[in-house]
């Protein structure tokens, strides 16, 4: 039996509907995503059968390795392992630095830089205790020849105060341009009470882009072509804004396109193709629909989502995924694969006439997982991470199950 009731509760752990809002909109009446008719049917295969984790949130491969992985747990630990390991080693334990006591706080992201072989650095994103909480991006070092992360090597690059305890976002990843991207929610509560989504003088409600190599230690640099790099209208770190709570983004390894799942208030979940300088509408709009005001809102200058789906039938919190570029499922080539945390359903967007995924989401698999994140291997395989069950599952063709 699907654990929908548990998904609805634990969706608050990640980014779902605001229990403190008190103004829940009626359930959307639109049709749910289309069911897949067969040729792209997928299955899930336990990737590391002997390994289970506590509230896993992120999975990345070690650069230059086809076997070694690093996995982040919400509570503050990073584990490392290879496919054949019977147990995972703790690469670093930051439990004493991380505040994981709130629904959406904790150790939230990990990213290895493209030049890892030259400097053996890794970047972690987490929320630190305090009143208010503080989101941080910090750099650490892996000692030469070792798989562990030196906890004492921490250099904090960025600090961001969170006015509320939810919508922390926290995902980080390096783009094909070598810059570090990070996603943050609107600051929390419900309905964006402080208007952060449309306020470019704050980093809340944005995807930001920074140059971690601009200085040897401490601070970071600003890419010269960031939207506000030389203007006074906004924070120079901002790459795009108008986001409610971007929960997992990724770069298409073939095209370099930036894809993000943005969690809705209580009616619409959306998938965005994120452009430099783009305004994605929150809190004027939720998805492609008016939010504030509920009718007649402005649309000029706001970018529509590539796709959206309504909160209904157990769906309530999107988990962004990857454009599939592996070789093992040819029929899935070029599809954008994503999921809903609450229902466990996995969907895909098919490549359009220009090759970019678009159109109505098609249901690929109705799983019983609570998918908190996806990972991508060096070979293009895509992995689904089960938050409550603790396992990592490889997406395979249905016949490979």
C-alpha positions as CSV (number, residue, x, y, z in Angstrom):
1,X,0.0,0.0,0.0
2,X,1.4,3.4,-0.9
3,X,2.5,5.5,2.0
4,X,0.6,8.6,0.9
5,X,-0.4,9.6,4.4
6,X,3.2,9.6,5.5
7,X,4.2,11.4,2.4
8,X,1.7,14.2,3.1
9,X,3.2,14.6,6.6
10,X,6.8,14.3,5.7
11,X,6.4,16.6,2.7
12,X,6.9,19.4,5.2
13,X,10.4,18.1,5.8
14,X,11.3,19.0,2.3
15,X,9.3,21.8,0.9
16,X,5.6,21.0,0.6
17,X,2.5,22.9,1.4
18,X,2.6,25.3,4.3
19,X,0.9,24.0,7.4
20,X,1.1,27.4,9.0
21,X,-0.5,29.2,6.2
22,X,-4.1,28.7,7.2
23,X,-5.4,29.8,3.8
24,X,-5.2,26.6,1.8
25,X,-6.6,27.0,-1.7
26,X,-9.1,24.4,-3.0
27,X,-7.7,21.4,-4.7
28,X,-6.9,22.1,-8.4
29,X,-9.6,20.7,-10.7
30,X,-7.3,20.3,-13.7
31,X,-6.5,16.9,-15.1
32,X,-3.5,15.0,-13.6
33,X,-0.4,14.3,-15.7
34,X,-0.9,11.8,-18.5
35,X,-0.1,8.1,-17.8
36,X,2.7,6.6,-19.9
37,X,1.5,4.3,-22.6
38,X,4.4,1.9,-22.5
39,X,7.5,2.6,-24.6
40,X,9.1,4.7,-21.9
41,X,7.9,2.5,-19.0
42,X,10.6,2.4,-16.2
43,X,11.3,0.5,-13.1
44,X,13.4,1.1,-10.0
45,X,16.3,-1.2,-9.1
46,X,18.0,-1.0,-5.7
47,X,21.5,0.3,-6.7
48,X,23.3,-0.5,-3.5
49,X,21.3,-3.3,-1.9
50,X,23.4,-3.5,1.3
51,X,23.3,0.2,2.1
52,X,20.6,2.2,3.9
53,X,20.8,5.7,5.2
54,X,19.0,8.0,7.5
55,X,17.0,10.7,5.7
56,X,19.2,10.9,2.6
57,X,19.0,14.2,0.6
58,X,21.7,14.2,-2.0
59,X,24.0,11.9,-4.0
60,X,27.0,12.8,-6.2
61,X,29.8,10.8,-7.7
62,X,33.4,11.6,-7.0
63,X,34.8,13.4,-10.0
64,X,37.0,11.2,-12.2
65,X,35.6,8.0,-10.6
66,X,33.0,5.6,-12.0
67,X,32.5,3.8,-8.7
68,X,32.8,6.1,-5.7
69,X,29.8,8.1,-4.4
70,X,29.1,10.6,-1.7
71,X,25.7,10.8,0.0
72,X,24.4,13.5,2.3
73,X,22.1,12.8,5.3
74,X,19.8,15.6,6.6
75,X,21.2,15.1,10.1
76,X,24.7,16.2,9.2
77,X,26.7,13.3,7.9
78,X,28.3,12.7,4.5
79,X,28.8,9.0,3.7
80,X,31.1,7.6,1.0
81,X,31.0,4.1,-0.6
82,X,31.5,2.2,-3.9
83,X,29.0,-0.1,-5.6
84,X,30.2,-3.3,-4.0
85,X,30.6,-2.1,-0.4
86,X,28.7,-3.8,2.3
87,X,28.8,-0.7,4.5
88,X,29.4,3.0,3.9
89,X,32.1,5.0,5.6
90,X,31.4,8.4,7.2
91,X,33.4,10.9,5.1
92,X,32.6,13.7,7.6
93,X,30.2,14.3,10.5
94,X,29.0,17.9,10.8
95,X,26.2,17.1,13.2
96,X,27.6,19.6,15.8
97,X,27.5,22.4,13.2
98,X,24.2,21.6,11.5
99,X,20.7,22.5,12.8
100,X,18.5,19.7,11.4
101,X,15.7,20.1,14.0
102,X,13.2,21.8,11.7
103,X,11.2,20.4,8.8
104,X,13.4,21.8,6.1
105,X,16.7,22.5,7.8
106,X,19.8,20.3,7.9
107,X,22.7,19.3,5.7
108,X,21.1,20.0,2.3
109,X,23.7,19.9,-0.5
110,X,27.1,18.8,-1.7
111,X,29.1,19.7,-4.9
112,X,32.5,18.9,-6.2
113,X,34.1,21.5,-8.4
114,X,35.3,20.7,-12.0
115,X,38.9,21.2,-10.9
116,X,38.6,18.8,-8.0
117,X,41.7,16.9,-9.2
118,X,43.8,20.0,-8.8
119,X,42.6,21.1,-5.3
120,X,40.6,18.2,-3.8
121,X,37.9,20.6,-2.5
122,X,34.3,19.9,-1.8
123,X,31.4,22.4,-1.0
124,X,28.6,21.7,1.4
125,X,25.4,23.6,2.0
126,X,23.7,23.5,5.4
127,X,21.6,25.4,8.0
128,X,23.4,26.5,11.1
129,X,21.7,27.0,14.5
130,X,20.6,30.4,15.6
131,X,17.7,32.7,15.9
132,X,17.2,33.0,13.0
133,X,18.6,30.0,11.3
134,X,21.5,30.7,8.9
135,X,22.1,29.0,5.6
136,X,25.7,28.5,4.8
137,X,27.9,27.4,1.9
138,X,31.2,26.1,3.1
139,X,34.4,24.7,1.5
140,X,36.2,21.7,2.8
141,X,39.3,19.7,1.8
142,X,39.8,16.0,1.2
143,X,43.3,15.2,2.3
144,X,45.4,13.8,-0.6
145,X,44.7,10.1,-1.4
146,X,41.9,9.9,1.2
147,X,38.1,9.6,0.8
148,X,37.4,11.5,4.0
149,X,36.6,15.2,4.3
150,X,38.6,17.2,6.8
151,X,36.0,18.8,9.1
152,X,38.6,21.2,10.4
153,X,39.3,22.6,7.0
154,X,36.0,24.5,6.7
155,X,36.0,27.9,5.2
156,X,32.5,29.5,5.1
157,X,31.9,31.4,1.9
158,X,28.3,32.5,2.2
159,X,25.9,33.2,5.0
160,X,22.2,33.9,4.6
161,X,19.8,34.6,7.5
162,X,16.5,32.7,7.2
163,X,13.5,34.7,8.7
164,X,11.5,31.5,9.1
165,X,12.5,27.8,9.4
166,X,11.0,26.5,6.1
167,X,11.9,27.1,2.5
168,X,15.6,26.8,3.0
169,X,16.3,25.3,-0.4
170,X,19.9,24.6,-0.1
171,X,20.8,22.7,-3.2
172,X,24.2,23.5,-4.8
173,X,25.9,22.4,-8.0
174,X,28.6,23.5,-10.4
175,X,27.5,24.6,-13.8
176,X,29.3,23.9,-17.1
177,X,30.7,27.4,-16.8
178,X,32.6,26.4,-13.7
179,X,30.6,28.6,-11.4
180,X,28.8,27.4,-8.2
181,X,25.0,27.7,-8.3
182,X,22.8,27.6,-5.2
183,X,19.0,27.7,-4.7
184,X,17.2,29.3,-1.8
185,X,13.5,29.6,-1.0
186,X,11.6,32.8,-0.3
187,X,12.4,32.8,3.4
188,X,9.4,30.7,4.6
189,X,6.1,30.9,6.3
190,X,3.3,30.9,3.8
191,X,2.5,33.0,0.8
192,X,5.8,34.9,0.9
193,X,4.7,37.5,3.6
194,X,7.8,39.6,3.2
195,X,7.7,39.7,-0.6
196,X,11.1,38.2,-1.0
197,X,10.3,36.4,-4.3
198,X,10.1,39.7,-6.2
199,X,12.8,41.6,-4.1
200,X,16.2,41.4,-5.8
201,X,17.9,43.1,-2.9
202,X,17.8,39.8,-1.0
203,X,19.2,36.3,-1.9
204,X,15.9,34.7,-0.7
205,X,13.8,33.3,-3.5
206,X,16.6,33.0,-6.0
207,X,19.1,30.9,-7.7
208,X,22.5,32.5,-7.3
209,X,25.8,32.1,-9.1
210,X,29.2,32.8,-7.6
211,X,32.9,32.3,-8.6
212,X,34.5,30.3,-5.8
213,X,38.0,30.6,-7.5
214,X,38.1,34.4,-7.5
215,X,40.0,34.5,-4.2
216,X,42.2,31.9,-2.6
217,X,40.4,32.0,0.8
218,X,37.2,33.3,2.3
219,X,35.0,35.3,0.1
220,X,33.9,34.6,-3.5
221,X,33.8,36.5,-6.8
222,X,30.9,37.6,-8.9
223,X,30.7,36.4,-12.6
224,X,30.9,39.5,-14.7
225,X,27.7,38.6,-16.6
226,X,25.5,38.1,-13.6
227,X,22.3,40.2,-14.1
228,X,23.2,42.7,-11.3
229,X,27.0,42.4,-11.4
230,X,27.4,46.0,-12.4
231,X,23.9,47.4,-11.5
232,X,22.4,48.6,-8.3
233,X,19.0,47.1,-8.7
234,X,19.8,43.8,-7.1
235,X,22.3,41.5,-5.3
236,X,25.2,40.8,-7.6
237,X,25.1,37.0,-6.7
238,X,21.6,36.6,-8.3
239,X,21.3,34.5,-11.4
240,X,17.4,34.2,-11.4
241,X,14.6,35.1,-9.0
242,X,10.9,34.8,-8.4
243,X,11.2,31.3,-7.0
244,X,9.2,30.0,-4.0
245,X,11.4,27.1,-3.0
246,X,13.6,25.5,-5.7
247,X,14.0,21.9,-4.6
248,X,16.6,20.3,-6.7
249,X,18.0,21.6,-9.9
250,X,20.4,20.2,-12.5
251,X,22.3,20.9,-15.7
252,X,21.6,18.9,-18.8
253,X,25.0,17.4,-19.5
254,X,24.5,17.6,-23.2
255,X,23.1,21.2,-23.6
256,X,24.1,22.9,-20.4
257,X,20.4,23.9,-19.7
258,X,19.5,24.5,-16.1
259,X,16.3,22.7,-14.9
260,X,14.7,23.3,-11.6
261,X,11.6,22.0,-9.7
262,X,9.9,24.8,-7.8
263,X,7.6,23.8,-5.0
264,X,4.2,25.4,-5.0
265,X,2.0,26.9,-2.3
266,X,-0.9,24.5,-2.3
267,X,-2.2,24.4,-5.9
268,X,0.6,24.1,-8.4
269,X,4.0,22.4,-8.7
270,X,6.2,23.7,-11.5
271,X,9.2,22.8,-13.6
272,X,11.3,25.7,-14.8
273,X,14.0,26.0,-17.5
274,X,16.1,28.6,-15.7
275,X,17.6,31.5,-17.7
276,X,20.1,34.1,-16.6
277,X,18.1,37.2,-15.4
278,X,14.8,35.3,-15.4
279,X,11.9,36.2,-13.1
280,X,9.7,33.1,-12.4
281,X,6.8,35.0,-10.9
282,X,6.5,34.0,-7.3
283,X,4.6,35.4,-5.4
284,X,2.6,37.2,-8.1
285,X,2.0,33.8,-9.7
286,X,2.1,30.1,-8.6
287,X,3.0,28.2,-11.6
288,X,1.3,29.9,-14.6
289,X,-1.6,31.1,-12.4
290,X,-2.3,34.2,-10.5
291,X,-1.6,34.0,-6.8
292,X,-1.4,37.6,-5.5
293,X,-3.8,39.0,-6.6
294,X,-5.8,35.8,-7.3
295,X,-7.1,37.3,-10.5
296,X,-5.8,39.8,-13.0
297,X,-2.2,39.6,-11.9
298,X,0.6,41.0,-14.1
299,X,2.4,38.6,-16.5
300,X,4.8,41.0,-18.2
301,X,8.4,40.2,-17.5
302,X,7.5,36.9,-15.8
303,X,8.6,33.5,-17.3
304,X,6.1,30.7,-17.5
305,X,7.1,27.3,-16.2
306,X,7.9,24.7,-18.8
307,X,5.5,22.3,-17.1
308,X,3.2,22.2,-14.1
309,X,0.9,19.8,-12.3
310,X,-1.8,20.3,-9.7
311,X,-1.8,19.4,-6.0
312,X,-4.2,16.5,-6.0
313,X,-4.4,12.7,-5.5
314,X,-1.5,12.8,-3.0
315,X,0.8,15.1,-5.0
316,X,2.1,18.1,-3.1
317,X,5.8,18.7,-3.5
318,X,7.9,18.5,-6.6
319,X,11.4,17.1,-6.6
320,X,13.5,18.3,-9.6
321,X,15.4,15.7,-11.5
322,X,17.6,15.3,-14.6
323,X,17.4,15.2,-18.3
324,X,18.2,11.6,-19.0
325,X,21.4,11.2,-21.1
326,X,22.3,7.6,-20.3
327,X,22.6,4.8,-22.8
328,X,20.7,2.0,-21.1
329,X,17.2,3.3,-21.8
330,X,17.3,4.6,-25.4
331,X,13.5,5.4,-25.3
332,X,14.1,7.8,-22.4
333,X,16.9,9.7,-24.1
334,X,16.4,13.5,-23.8
335,X,13.5,13.2,-21.4
336,X,13.4,15.4,-18.2
337,X,12.7,13.0,-15.3
338,X,11.3,14.3,-12.0
339,X,9.0,13.2,-9.2
340,X,6.6,14.2,-6.4
341,X,7.9,13.7,-2.9
342,X,4.5,13.0,-1.3
343,X,3.1,10.6,-3.8
344,X,6.2,8.9,-5.1
345,X,5.2,9.3,-8.7
346,X,7.9,9.7,-11.3
347,X,7.1,11.7,-14.4
348,X,8.9,12.7,-17.6
349,X,8.8,15.6,-20.1
350,X,9.4,14.4,-23.7
351,X,11.8,16.3,-26.0
352,X,10.0,18.8,-28.2
353,X,10.6,19.6,-31.8
354,X,13.8,21.5,-30.9
355,X,15.0,18.7,-28.6
356,X,14.1,20.6,-25.3
357,X,11.8,18.7,-23.0
358,X,8.3,20.3,-22.8
359,X,4.6,19.6,-22.9
360,X,2.4,17.8,-20.4
361,X,4.1,15.6,-17.8
362,X,3.7,11.9,-18.5
363,X,3.6,9.4,-15.7
364,X,6.5,7.0,-15.9
365,X,6.1,5.1,-12.7
366,X,3.9,5.2,-9.6
367,X,6.4,4.2,-6.9
368,X,6.0,3.9,-3.1
369,X,9.1,5.9,-2.4
370,X,9.5,9.4,-0.9
371,X,11.9,10.8,-3.5
372,X,13.8,13.6,-1.9
373,X,16.4,13.9,-4.6
374,X,17.9,12.4,-7.7
375,X,21.5,11.7,-8.6
376,X,23.3,11.2,-11.9
377,X,26.2,8.9,-12.5
378,X,29.2,9.4,-14.7
379,X,27.6,7.1,-17.3
380,X,24.4,9.1,-17.3
381,X,22.4,6.7,-15.2
382,X,19.8,8.5,-13.0
383,X,19.2,7.5,-9.3
384,X,16.2,8.2,-7.1
385,X,16.8,8.7,-3.4
386,X,14.2,7.4,-0.9
387,X,14.0,9.8,2.1
388,X,12.0,7.6,4.5
389,X,13.2,4.1,3.3
390,X,16.9,5.2,3.1
391,X,17.7,3.4,-0.1
392,X,19.1,4.5,-3.5
393,X,17.4,3.2,-6.6
394,X,18.6,3.2,-10.1
395,X,16.1,4.1,-12.8
396,X,16.1,1.2,-15.4
397,X,13.9,0.1,-18.3
398,X,10.9,-1.9,-17.1
399,X,12.3,-5.1,-18.6
400,X,15.5,-4.7,-16.6
401,X,13.7,-4.9,-13.2
